[in-house]
Amino acid sequence: MLSSRSLCVSVTRLALDYVVSLPGYLTTLVGREQEIAEVVDLLQRSETRLVTLTGPGGVGKTRLAAAVAERLRIALEREVVFVELASLRDPGLVLTAIAEAMGLQDLGSIPVKERLALTLRDRQLLLLLDNFEHLVSAARDIGALLLAGPQLQILVTSRLPLRLSGERIYHVPPLALPADLDAPTEVVMASPAVQLFLERARASDPAIALTPDIAPLAARICARLDGLPLALELAAARTRLLQLPALLARLERSLQLLTGGARDLPDRQRTLRQTIAWSHDLLDERERILFRRLAPFAGGFTIEAIETVCNFDGRLGPDVLDALMSLLDLSLVQRVPGTEQRPRFRLLETIREFAAEQLVESDEEPLVRHRHATYFLALAERGECALHSIEDRGWLDELEVEHDNYRAVFVWTQAAAPGNRAEAAQLSLRLSLALWWFWVYRGHRSEGYARLTESLTQVHALGILDDRTHAVALLDLGMLDFEQGDYDAAEARLAESARLAGEHGDRHTFCLALQYHGLSALYRGHYTDARALLQESVAVARTLGQPWYVAVTIFALAEATWPIDPQAATVLYQESATVLRSLGACWGLSLPLTSLARQALDEGRYEDARVLCEEGLVLRRAVGHQWWIAMSLCSLGEVARCEGNYALAETYFSEARAIYRTLGRTHNLAWSLRGLGYAVLARGDLYHAHELLREGLMLERELGATPSLAACLSGLAGLAGIGGDPWRAARLFGAAEALLERIGAKLEPADRLDQGRLIAQVSTCLSASAWSEAWQEGRSLPLDLAIAEALAVPAPELASTEPVERPRVHRPRQGLRHGSLTPREQEVARLVARGLSNREIATQLFITEKTVANHIEHIMTKLNLRSRTQIAVWAVQHGLGPEPVA
């Protein structure tokens, strides 16, 4: 009889020279260098005995494990034994399979557990156990091996952890995707997912290359497949038959398409459906119920959501966490990173498609999807209330996170069966109305407009639209029309909304319809109509007993009051700001702050203006409202222009322009173009200044007679004068002045200053009488002809980077009399020519604003002038204006 020592030597000798090769591959491993390094590092630590690679089926666990084992074998001369367990069905045979892989012979009388223990006792070995998830009941046997072999390390691939003491779990993620699917080609190509897809695609079709037109398609294909390597390889194989656009379109039903994997792959990996089904087969009945009921969730879900949506009949038991944990262990569910405070989970899209098939087969789909829809409708309506009255930013983030779930609800309502069409249409309309504030705050205007219009049309066609709901829908659409700059459509809808709301006693809707109708009129320059509508809106708001309504309507009235009575407007702005600050209303508070900044700018308090604008920008960035962020950027650009910091102004206006182009905001895009045009003009870039001001003028022309249009005329007038056509310049300056007088408005402070500088720069190129004659001609020009003349100003040659040489001012002989003006009136005229306001002149001369106004009135009477601009021109021509900039 053999002693234990001789038996150990005998058994070990049988396995000593037995070589078990790692699985070989004919393709390269792409994008896993970081994972290989991390797992190798784990296994090089003396305290690490067991590492389990987990992850969804098709993520590449086996391939990664083989690469890790190969690196350890070569670098450390580590002995490696690979054990394939996928085909094994009996957990009791796991140790036998390991013994066979190690080359241990069946000695009959010695149990396999003892043979392995004797063999591993003094042996330094890495054991790679592949596909362990269906054999986890044998985990204790693996623990016993680790105890028997002090130098043994085990690397396991499994969709489930073994749950043994000392186990280190390494979750294998899908391949990284491009952060921006529309990024430049070189950025897209840096994504490991795209690299793998294109490498495998080129194996099927060598003509495929990552060109600028292909890059966004490849990125979207990889994103649709969640960067899952098996899915990417199966999709790449289809490129032999399908061009990338067709392939992307067909991936809406990816499980049907992703079949026909390589013949040397295991059966479970030859189609994506088989890979997912392998994990699904490991679930018990309760876990399968939860899995299929998760199918409606798009983009993720919380524990609260699945408790409400998925356990409506109690079949998941009192605690759904156990079933959820099993799905998480099998990597059928993924934990969303960065959601530790309020855990959030998701299904990969390919797995969600499989879950949807299971849901359809169970006949539970209508009920579960209805539960999903009503849950998110209730969530949206709670959010609407919080956003509407107190601007709760937490709700903005909550609604943004669930945006894909809301989109899924809309898709379901559109596909509703005929018997449920009325209920689905009403649910869709309610959801559209509940999400309106979110859509506006977060810049999803186009999507919101389309959803609301479609829902309203459906409900109207079914004859189930009540007037009260219709009024709210028209209000929301009218506000979106206003946001998009379509003022005709806005005012038609808002007027009808106010009528319906008034008839049915809905004062909240009535109040906001009046407010936005008034703002639309204001933007179009209809100041009298605007003030009447906004005064009524404030009166209604004061009867509601809700401070937010009062504050925002007061702000709107202040906007309409500003052109005729700045001091009264200031009182209104301050009242609005006080209320909104007390409510913590970020977006709302930013409105009066920005307008108070504009007033500070008008009074020459540039530092105050900048501080107010910067506070408004911080508040708007906190909300994430892109339109208002861009408006704050433009306001800061205006401050920089007034301060003469044109480089900073250019930065602000450029960022705003990019946002407005994305949003399609015509009116505000024109603002950013005008500001940017003046900024680049100041540094001598005449070509781009002409391009920007011309585009701004064309946009302003569509909006009608506004101060902004007059500012564009003035900018192009200056370019005409600099280009050698002072007669045209004077005509256009005169046309701009006449427009402002006709609409009862004035230029914004920065536009006034820049206009004054341009007039001072070009007016001396004509005699005083010729300049005045041309100016008067321009005043009599019809607006459409003035615009046409401005657009005809020829483009300068391509810009230089140096400031332009200004036309030199020809000063009259010393001693030339300035008409009958007193020395004080001459001083006032000089300061007017510098672009100073009455308050600034009063401060500089130590007199009152009323005295300044009297001096200006006397100057115009004595010289037969009609405006401050004409005073400035006269002052320059008579040697009282500012020195031109060299």
Helices and strands as residue ranges (DSSP letters): H 4-16, H 33-43, E 50-54, H 61-76, E 79-84, G 91-93, H 94-102, H 112-120, E 125-130, G 133-138, H 139-148, E 152-157, E 167-171, H 185-189, H 192-204, H 215-224, H 229-237, G 238-240, H 244-250, G 251-253, H 254-257, G 267-269, H 272-280, H 285-293, E 301-302, H 303-310, H 321-329, E 334-335, E 344-346, H 349-362, H 365-390, H 393-401, H 403-414, G 418-420, H 421-434, H 436-441, H 445-461, H 467-484, H 487-503, H 507-523, H 527-541, H 547-561, H 566-583, H 586-602, H 606-623, H 626-643, H 646-663, H 666-682, H 686-703, H 707-722, H 726-743, H 749-762, G 763-765, H 768-779, H 783-791, H 823-833, H 838-845, H 849-863, H 868-877
